[in-house]
Amino acid sequence: MRILGVHGVGNFRPNTTPEQASTALARIWTKALATEAARPGQSTSGSSYEVEVAYYADLLQQTGRQGEDDLDSLDAFELALVEQWLDEMGVPDATAAGRATAPIRQALAWLARSRGLGRPATEWFVAVFFREVAAYLRAEDSSRRAAARNRVAGAVAAHRPQVVLAHSLGSVVAYEALWAHPTPGVELLVTLGSPLALPHAVFDRLRPEPRQHRGAKPPGVRRWVNVADPGDLVAIPPGGVEDRFDGVERDRPTAPPIHAFDFHKAANYLASPYLHALLTGYV
């Protein structure tokens, strides 16, 4: 089975070529997919998966910026996306004035306590996630956005996958790429931990623009399944992708609750029994 992965945030690999980064990520994804397949009683082996990963993280890097993992270094647009996310999460006191991050820190501290998460790890995750999301969504016609979308579309055309697995921000890039460059033959699109339905911050910035407050399955994709762990802070609102996009199948619970920030880790989604059950039908 030919699988194309589209990675999420936090995958930038400095001092490597895009080809080298893609190869390295493909090894990681293949190993994660094989974890569930190799368990006793499973009929599919990891060798059944021919995996490539479309790498685009290098295209979202902004030269000259410091504090890549620092909440204080987020600019006004990045902070606005954080505020919109916190508001959707129902977190109180999520408004920041200009570049003042103290109210956001207070809101994140509340969120960390309510979810049993570490505050430093929460701030780090938010800084990493929204820096990359903002780099992609900052402008409808940005060169970075177009380049990332074209990189993924090129990988789809070259690899001709039966299945596209798109994680985190990668689900946004894949969605726009599959719309901009329709490719018949994609039998299954699986979005994993997707922020596609996040109001204002993501959903309302998508291209093509949602019509009458609804998105739709990209042309050329036969089946679309969204998988979201119940504890994933990025995949909100709960059931949002299924509710806001036509042609998406509702998923079932995929795993027991995941602690710390592993709720959004690609490897846990890739190794889930539910995803494996989906893939066995396409071997």
Short mmCIF file of the C-alpha atoms (twelve columns), coordinates in Angstrom:
data_MODEL
# 
_entry.id   MODEL 
# 
loop_
_atom_site.group_PDB 
_atom_site.id 
_atom_site.type_symbol 
_atom_site.label_atom_id 
_atom_site.label_alt_id 
_atom_site.label_comp_id 
_atom_site.label_asym_id 
_atom_site.label_seq_id 
_atom_site.Cartn_x 
_atom_site.Cartn_y 
_atom_site.Cartn_z 
_atom_site.pdbx_PDB_model_num 
ATOM 1   C CA . MET A 1   0.000   0.000   0.000  1 
ATOM 2   C CA . ARG A 2   1.373   3.398   -0.986 1 
ATOM 3   C CA . ILE A 3   1.017   5.941   1.823  1 
ATOM 4   C CA . LEU A 4   1.943   9.591   1.759  1 
ATOM 5   C CA . GLY A 5   2.375   11.246  5.127  1 
ATOM 6   C CA . VAL A 6   2.122   14.982  5.643  1 
ATOM 7   C CA . HIS A 7   3.833   15.948  8.892  1 
ATOM 8   C CA . GLY A 8   2.722   18.445  11.514 1 
ATOM 9   C CA . VAL A 9   4.521   21.099  13.543 1 
ATOM 10  C CA . GLY A 10  7.915   20.712  15.173 1 
ATOM 11  C CA . ASN A 11  9.535   18.754  12.358 1 
ATOM 12  C CA . PHE A 12  12.018  21.279  10.987 1 
ATOM 13  C CA . ARG A 13  15.374  19.574  10.381 1 
ATOM 14  C CA . PRO A 14  18.210  22.085  9.996  1 
ATOM 15  C CA . ASN A 15  21.301  21.244  7.971  1 
ATOM 16  C CA . THR A 16  19.483  18.651  5.874  1 
ATOM 17  C CA . THR A 17  18.023  18.739  2.393  1 
ATOM 18  C CA . PRO A 18  14.265  18.339  1.953  1 
ATOM 19  C CA . GLU A 19  14.939  14.912  0.454  1 
ATOM 20  C CA . GLN A 20  16.985  13.831  3.471  1 
ATOM 21  C CA . ALA A 21  14.362  15.144  5.880  1 
ATOM 22  C CA . SER A 22  11.602  13.363  3.969  1 
ATOM 23  C CA . THR A 23  13.520  10.074  4.076  1 
ATOM 24  C CA . ALA A 24  14.187  10.378  7.806  1 
ATOM 25  C CA . LEU A 25  10.539  11.135  8.570  1 
ATOM 26  C CA . ALA A 26  9.390   8.252   6.362  1 
ATOM 27  C CA . ARG A 27  11.463  5.853   8.480  1 
ATOM 28  C CA . ILE A 28  9.863   7.176   11.667 1 
ATOM 29  C CA . TRP A 29  6.349   6.951   10.250 1 
ATOM 30  C CA . THR A 30  6.926   3.449   8.883  1 
ATOM 31  C CA . LYS A 31  8.138   2.268   12.291 1 
ATOM 32  C CA . ALA A 32  5.147   3.825   14.050 1 
ATOM 33  C CA . LEU A 33  2.678   2.299   11.590 1 
ATOM 34  C CA . ALA A 34  4.329   -1.101  12.005 1 
ATOM 35  C CA . THR A 35  3.959   -0.977  15.805 1 
ATOM 36  C CA . GLU A 36  0.302   -1.965  15.759 1 
ATOM 37  C CA . ALA A 37  0.600   -4.121  12.643 1 
ATOM 38  C CA . ALA A 38  3.315   -6.261  14.243 1 
ATOM 39  C CA . ARG A 39  1.258   -7.181  17.311 1 
ATOM 40  C CA . PRO A 40  0.152   -10.820 17.679 1 
ATOM 41  C CA . GLY A 41  -3.043  -11.579 15.835 1 
ATOM 42  C CA . GLN A 42  -2.674  -8.771  13.320 1 
ATOM 43  C CA . SER A 43  -2.710  -9.776  9.680  1 
ATOM 44  C CA . THR A 44  -0.798  -6.843  8.210  1 
ATOM 45  C CA . SER A 45  2.959   -6.447  8.528  1 
ATOM 46  C CA . GLY A 46  4.837   -3.161  8.437  1 
ATOM 47  C CA . SER A 47  6.392   -4.202  5.130  1 
ATOM 48  C CA . SER A 48  2.949   -3.790  3.525  1 
ATOM 49  C CA . TYR A 49  3.313   -0.033  3.881  1 
ATOM 50  C CA . GLU A 50  5.278   1.877   1.261  1 
ATOM 51  C CA . VAL A 51  5.587   5.194   3.074  1 
ATOM 52  C CA . GLU A 52  6.854   8.559   1.942  1 
ATOM 53  C CA . VAL A 53  6.491   11.823  3.840  1 
ATOM 54  C CA . ALA A 54  6.027   15.198  2.192  1 
ATOM 55  C CA . TYR A 55  8.393   17.580  3.990  1 
ATOM 56  C CA . TYR A 56  7.587   21.287  4.025  1 
ATOM 57  C CA . ALA A 57  8.808   22.569  7.423  1 
ATOM 58  C CA . ASP A 58  11.843  24.263  5.876  1 
ATOM 59  C CA . LEU A 59  9.538   26.485  3.825  1 
ATOM 60  C CA . LEU A 60  7.925   27.979  6.937  1 
ATOM 61  C CA . GLN A 61  11.136  29.077  8.638  1 
ATOM 62  C CA . GLN A 62  11.630  32.822  9.001  1 
ATOM 63  C CA . THR A 63  15.226  33.962  8.902  1 
ATOM 64  C CA . GLY A 64  16.501  36.320  11.557 1 
ATOM 65  C CA . ARG A 65  13.945  35.413  14.217 1 
ATOM 66  C CA . GLN A 66  15.101  34.412  17.689 1 
ATOM 67  C CA . GLY A 67  13.429  32.465  20.479 1 
ATOM 68  C CA . GLU A 68  11.809  29.850  18.288 1 
ATOM 69  C CA . ASP A 69  10.307  28.094  21.303 1 
ATOM 70  C CA . ASP A 70  9.631   31.197  23.404 1 
ATOM 71  C CA . LEU A 71  6.125   32.498  24.026 1 
ATOM 72  C CA . ASP A 72  7.485   36.038  24.442 1 
ATOM 73  C CA . SER A 73  8.808   36.038  20.893 1 
ATOM 74  C CA . LEU A 74  5.404   35.559  19.253 1 
ATOM 75  C CA . ASP A 75  4.318   38.525  17.161 1 
ATOM 76  C CA . ALA A 76  0.909   40.195  17.129 1 
ATOM 77  C CA . PHE A 77  -0.611  37.852  14.531 1 
ATOM 78  C CA . GLU A 78  0.687   34.748  16.286 1 
ATOM 79  C CA . LEU A 79  -0.668  35.981  19.621 1 
ATOM 80  C CA . ALA A 80  -4.038  36.663  17.992 1 
ATOM 81  C CA . LEU A 81  -4.238  33.037  16.854 1 
ATOM 82  C CA . VAL A 82  -3.389  31.885  20.396 1 
ATOM 83  C CA . GLU A 83  -6.166  34.094  21.792 1 
ATOM 84  C CA . GLN A 84  -8.696  32.698  19.336 1 
ATOM 85  C CA . TRP A 85  -7.695  29.143  20.261 1 
ATOM 86  C CA . LEU A 86  -7.909  29.866  23.999 1 
ATOM 87  C CA . ASP A 87  -11.325 31.434  23.518 1 
ATOM 88  C CA . GLU A 88  -12.526 28.289  21.737 1 
ATOM 89  C CA . MET A 89  -11.137 26.223  24.607 1 
ATOM 90  C CA . GLY A 90  -13.283 28.233  27.013 1 
ATOM 91  C CA . VAL A 91  -10.262 29.514  28.917 1 
ATOM 92  C CA . PRO A 92  -10.908 32.693  30.929 1 
ATOM 93  C CA . ASP A 93  -8.772  35.840  30.607 1 
ATOM 94  C CA . ALA A 94  -7.392  34.892  27.208 1 
ATOM 95  C CA . THR A 95  -7.116  38.440  25.880 1 
ATOM 96  C CA . ALA A 96  -3.718  40.078  25.529 1 
ATOM 97  C CA . ALA A 97  -3.094  43.725  24.742 1 
ATOM 98  C CA . GLY A 98  -0.635  44.050  21.886 1 
ATOM 99  C CA . ARG A 99  2.517   42.091  22.676 1 
ATOM 100 C CA . ALA A 100 1.796   41.801  26.403 1 
ATOM 101 C CA . THR A 101 1.807   38.056  27.069 1 
ATOM 102 C CA . ALA A 102 1.008   38.080  30.785 1 
ATOM 103 C CA . PRO A 103 -2.758  37.499  30.297 1 
ATOM 104 C CA . ILE A 104 -2.015  34.669  27.851 1 
ATOM 105 C CA . ARG A 105 0.427   33.137  30.329 1 
ATOM 106 C CA . GLN A 106 -2.268  33.279  32.999 1 
ATOM 107 C CA . ALA A 107 -4.743  31.627  30.646 1 
ATOM 108 C CA . LEU A 108 -2.237  28.915  29.751 1 
ATOM 109 C CA . ALA A 109 -1.491  28.342  33.436 1 
ATOM 110 C CA . TRP A 110 -5.215  27.809  34.016 1 
ATOM 111 C CA . LEU A 111 -5.417  25.433  31.070 1 
ATOM 112 C CA . ALA A 112 -2.378  23.475  32.245 1 
ATOM 113 C CA . ARG A 113 -3.839  23.066  35.739 1 
ATOM 114 C CA . SER A 114 -7.255  22.041  34.441 1 
ATOM 115 C CA . ARG A 115 -5.764  19.405  32.133 1 
ATOM 116 C CA . GLY A 116 -3.022  18.193  34.477 1 
ATOM 117 C CA . LEU A 117 -0.288  19.459  32.157 1 
ATOM 118 C CA . GLY A 118 3.021   21.089  32.954 1 
ATOM 119 C CA . ARG A 119 2.995   24.866  32.537 1 
ATOM 120 C CA . PRO A 120 6.443   25.174  30.838 1 
ATOM 121 C CA . ALA A 121 5.575   22.369  28.430 1 
ATOM 122 C CA . THR A 122 2.227   24.000  27.676 1 
ATOM 123 C CA . GLU A 123 3.864   27.329  26.848 1 
ATOM 124 C CA . TRP A 124 6.509   25.619  24.714 1 
ATOM 125 C CA . PHE A 125 3.887   23.674  22.767 1 
ATOM 126 C CA . VAL A 126 1.749   26.754  22.142 1 
ATOM 127 C CA . ALA A 127 4.759   28.772  20.954 1 
ATOM 128 C CA . VAL A 128 5.903   26.049  18.546 1 
ATOM 129 C CA . PHE A 129 2.441   25.225  17.228 1 
ATOM 130 C CA . PHE A 130 1.157   28.734  16.616 1 
ATOM 131 C CA . ARG A 131 4.434   30.028  15.212 1 
ATOM 132 C CA . GLU A 132 4.258   27.441  12.423 1 
ATOM 133 C CA . VAL A 133 0.488   27.740  11.946 1 
ATOM 134 C CA . ALA A 134 0.879   31.513  11.619 1 
ATOM 135 C CA . ALA A 135 3.793   31.128  9.202  1 
ATOM 136 C CA . TYR A 136 1.519   29.116  6.916  1 
ATOM 137 C CA . LEU A 137 -1.734  31.074  7.315  1 
ATOM 138 C CA . ARG A 138 -0.328  34.593  7.641  1 
ATOM 139 C CA . ALA A 139 -1.477  35.650  4.174  1 
ATOM 140 C CA . GLU A 140 -3.716  34.057  1.578  1 
ATOM 141 C CA . ASP A 141 -1.164  34.644  -1.173 1 
ATOM 142 C CA . SER A 142 2.067   34.229  0.815  1 
ATOM 143 C CA . SER A 143 4.972   32.584  -0.961 1 
ATOM 144 C CA . ARG A 144 5.526   30.235  1.986  1 
ATOM 145 C CA . ARG A 145 1.938   29.037  1.881  1 
ATOM 146 C CA . ALA A 146 2.014   28.449  -1.856 1 
ATOM 147 C CA . ALA A 147 5.395   26.692  -1.693 1 
ATOM 148 C CA . ALA A 148 4.295   24.345  1.101  1 
ATOM 149 C CA . ARG A 149 1.067   23.544  -0.702 1 
ATOM 150 C CA . ASN A 150 2.921   22.899  -3.971 1 
ATOM 151 C CA . ARG A 151 5.510   20.711  -2.211 1 
ATOM 152 C CA . VAL A 152 2.750   18.455  -0.870 1 
ATOM 153 C CA . ALA A 153 0.895   18.423  -4.196 1 
ATOM 154 C CA . GLY A 154 4.125   17.454  -5.949 1 
ATOM 155 C CA . ALA A 155 4.642   14.569  -3.528 1 
ATOM 156 C CA . VAL A 156 1.100   13.353  -4.177 1 
ATOM 157 C CA . ALA A 157 1.674   13.455  -7.942 1 
ATOM 158 C CA . ALA A 158 5.046   11.695  -7.688 1 
ATOM 159 C CA . HIS A 159 4.178   9.000   -5.160 1 
ATOM 160 C CA . ARG A 160 0.580   8.379   -6.352 1 
ATOM 161 C CA . PRO A 161 -0.562  7.248   -2.895 1 
ATOM 162 C CA . GLN A 162 -3.651  5.222   -2.200 1 
ATOM 163 C CA . VAL A 163 -3.734  6.761   1.275  1 
ATOM 164 C CA . VAL A 164 -2.782  10.223  2.532  1 
ATOM 165 C CA . LEU A 165 -2.185  10.549  6.291  1 
ATOM 166 C CA . ALA A 166 -2.058  14.207  7.319  1 
ATOM 167 C CA . HIS A 167 -1.198  15.167  10.897 1 
ATOM 168 C CA . SER A 168 -1.754  18.451  12.730 1 
ATOM 169 C CA . LEU A 169 -0.842  21.475  10.566 1 
ATOM 170 C CA . GLY A 170 -0.132  18.953  7.811  1 
ATOM 171 C CA . SER A 171 -3.873  18.343  7.544  1 
ATOM 172 C CA . VAL A 172 -4.350  22.023  6.668  1 
ATOM 173 C CA . VAL A 173 -1.567  21.970  4.081  1 
ATOM 174 C CA . ALA A 174 -2.825  18.688  2.593  1 
ATOM 175 C CA . TYR A 175 -6.414  19.939  2.454  1 
ATOM 176 C CA . GLU A 176 -5.435  23.047  0.516  1 
ATOM 177 C CA . ALA A 177 -2.992  21.129  -1.699 1 
ATOM 178 C CA . LEU A 178 -5.610  18.548  -2.669 1 
ATOM 179 C CA . TRP A 179 -8.054  21.323  -3.526 1 
ATOM 180 C CA . ALA A 180 -5.511  23.387  -5.466 1 
ATOM 181 C CA . HIS A 181 -4.173  20.369  -7.361 1 
ATOM 182 C CA . PRO A 182 -6.947  17.738  -7.605 1 
ATOM 183 C CA . THR A 183 -5.410  14.272  -7.929 1 
ATOM 184 C CA . PRO A 184 -7.804  11.423  -8.690 1 
ATOM 185 C CA . GLY A 185 -6.819  8.131   -7.125 1 
ATOM 186 C CA . VAL A 186 -6.508  9.064   -3.462 1 
ATOM 187 C CA . GLU A 187 -8.705  6.369   -1.991 1 
ATOM 188 C CA . LEU A 188 -8.433  7.468   1.610  1 
ATOM 189 C CA . LEU A 189 -7.537  10.739  3.329  1 
ATOM 190 C CA . VAL A 190 -7.043  10.458  7.087  1 
ATOM 191 C CA . THR A 191 -6.624  13.655  9.069  1 
ATOM 192 C CA . LEU A 192 -5.005  13.103  12.464 1 
ATOM 193 C CA . GLY A 193 -5.235  15.606  15.313 1 
ATOM 194 C CA . SER A 194 -6.443  18.210  12.851 1 
ATOM 195 C CA . PRO A 195 -7.064  21.916  13.613 1 
ATOM 196 C CA . LEU A 196 -9.021  22.371  10.361 1 
ATOM 197 C CA . ALA A 197 -12.262 23.186  12.197 1 
ATOM 198 C CA . LEU A 198 -10.756 25.708  14.625 1 
ATOM 199 C CA . PRO A 199 -12.937 28.821  14.126 1 
ATOM 200 C CA . HIS A 200 -11.320 32.109  13.150 1 
ATOM 201 C CA . ALA A 201 -7.751  30.940  13.666 1 
ATOM 202 C CA . VAL A 202 -7.823  28.250  10.946 1 
ATOM 203 C CA . PHE A 203 -11.249 27.418  9.482  1 
ATOM 204 C CA . ASP A 204 -12.076 30.932  8.317  1 
ATOM 205 C CA . ARG A 205 -8.660  31.335  6.685  1 
ATOM 206 C CA . LEU A 206 -8.803  28.197  4.535  1 
ATOM 207 C CA . ARG A 207 -8.528  28.255  0.764  1 
ATOM 208 C CA . PRO A 208 -10.841 27.574  -0.901 1 
ATOM 209 C CA . GLU A 209 -12.898 29.665  1.480  1 
ATOM 210 C CA . PRO A 210 -15.677 27.645  3.166  1 
ATOM 211 C CA . ARG A 211 -19.089 28.315  1.666  1 
ATOM 212 C CA . GLN A 212 -22.007 29.039  3.956  1 
ATOM 213 C CA . HIS A 213 -19.740 28.158  6.894  1 
ATOM 214 C CA . ARG A 214 -18.963 24.692  5.542  1 
ATOM 215 C CA . GLY A 215 -15.934 23.088  3.951  1 
ATOM 216 C CA . ALA A 216 -15.970 20.007  1.755  1 
ATOM 217 C CA . LYS A 217 -14.001 16.903  0.863  1 
ATOM 218 C CA . PRO A 218 -11.272 17.729  -1.689 1 
ATOM 219 C CA . PRO A 219 -11.958 16.595  -5.254 1 
ATOM 220 C CA . GLY A 220 -10.220 13.360  -6.181 1 
ATOM 221 C CA . VAL A 221 -10.448 11.990  -2.632 1 
ATOM 222 C CA . ARG A 222 -12.795 9.041   -2.438 1 
ATOM 223 C CA . ARG A 223 -13.069 8.764   1.359  1 
ATOM 224 C CA . TRP A 224 -12.142 11.124  4.214  1 
ATOM 225 C CA . VAL A 225 -11.900 9.988   7.837  1 
ATOM 226 C CA . ASN A 226 -10.945 12.305  10.682 1 
ATOM 227 C CA . VAL A 227 -9.280  10.851  13.772 1 
ATOM 228 C CA . ALA A 228 -8.990  12.933  16.934 1 
ATOM 229 C CA . ASP A 229 -7.887  11.800  20.365 1 
ATOM 230 C CA . PRO A 230 -10.338 13.118  22.995 1 
ATOM 231 C CA . GLY A 231 -7.471  14.813  24.845 1 
ATOM 232 C CA . ASP A 232 -5.929  16.544  21.837 1 
ATOM 233 C CA . LEU A 233 -5.939  20.289  22.478 1 
ATOM 234 C CA . VAL A 234 -5.345  20.995  18.795 1 
ATOM 235 C CA . ALA A 235 -8.244  18.925  17.425 1 
ATOM 236 C CA . ILE A 236 -10.982 21.279  18.612 1 
ATOM 237 C CA . PRO A 237 -13.845 21.855  18.750 1 
ATOM 238 C CA . PRO A 238 -14.746 18.208  19.493 1 
ATOM 239 C CA . GLY A 239 -16.288 16.704  16.382 1 
ATOM 240 C CA . GLY A 240 -15.605 19.949  14.576 1 
ATOM 241 C CA . VAL A 241 -14.113 18.522  11.374 1 
ATOM 242 C CA . GLU A 242 -17.082 16.200  10.925 1 
ATOM 243 C CA . ASP A 243 -19.540 18.993  11.741 1 
ATOM 244 C CA . ARG A 244 -17.965 21.685  9.535  1 
ATOM 245 C CA . PHE A 245 -16.901 19.670  6.469  1 
ATOM 246 C CA . ASP A 246 -19.142 17.718  4.120  1 
ATOM 247 C CA . GLY A 247 -18.128 14.175  3.254  1 
ATOM 248 C CA . VAL A 248 -16.154 13.369  6.426  1 
ATOM 249 C CA . GLU A 249 -16.799 10.170  8.349  1 
ATOM 250 C CA . ARG A 250 -17.077 10.390  12.105 1 
ATOM 251 C CA . ASP A 251 -14.361 8.505   13.919 1 
ATOM 252 C CA . ARG A 252 -14.673 6.375   17.038 1 
ATOM 253 C CA . PRO A 253 -12.511 6.681   20.172 1 
ATOM 254 C CA . THR A 254 -9.004  5.711   19.096 1 
ATOM 255 C CA . ALA A 255 -7.056  5.221   22.300 1 
ATOM 256 C CA . PRO A 256 -7.159  5.489   26.068 1 
ATOM 257 C CA . PRO A 257 -6.457  8.982   27.440 1 
ATOM 258 C CA . ILE A 258 -2.878  10.017  26.678 1 
ATOM 259 C CA . HIS A 259 -0.845  11.858  29.302 1 
ATOM 260 C CA . ALA A 260 1.298   15.018  28.982 1 
ATOM 261 C CA . PHE A 261 1.652   16.273  25.403 1 
ATOM 262 C CA . ASP A 262 1.632   12.846  23.826 1 
ATOM 263 C CA . PHE A 263 -2.027  13.499  22.963 1 
ATOM 264 C CA . HIS A 264 -0.833  15.284  19.815 1 
ATOM 265 C CA . LYS A 265 2.155   13.095  18.988 1 
ATOM 266 C CA . ALA A 266 2.008   11.688  15.465 1 
ATOM 267 C CA . ALA A 267 3.498   8.336   16.529 1 
ATOM 268 C CA . ASN A 268 0.563   7.632   18.854 1 
ATOM 269 C CA . TYR A 269 -1.960  8.309   16.116 1 
ATOM 270 C CA . LEU A 270 -0.001  6.214   13.622 1 
ATOM 271 C CA . ALA A 271 0.207   3.272   16.034 1 
ATOM 272 C CA . SER A 272 -3.467  3.346   17.027 1 
ATOM 273 C CA . PRO A 273 -5.530  0.179   16.455 1 
ATOM 274 C CA . TYR A 274 -8.287  2.231   14.838 1 
ATOM 275 C CA . LEU A 275 -5.976  3.640   12.171 1 
ATOM 276 C CA . HIS A 276 -4.562  0.171   11.541 1 
ATOM 277 C CA . ALA A 277 -8.108  -1.163  11.040 1 
ATOM 278 C CA . LEU A 278 -8.738  1.596   8.510  1 
ATOM 279 C CA . LEU A 279 -5.584  0.820   6.566  1 
ATOM 280 C CA . THR A 280 -6.067  -2.955  6.375  1 
ATOM 281 C CA . GLY A 281 -8.966  -2.416  3.981  1 
ATOM 282 C CA . TYR A 282 -6.580  -0.824  1.457  1 
ATOM 283 C CA . VAL A 283 -3.742  -3.369  1.484  1 
# 
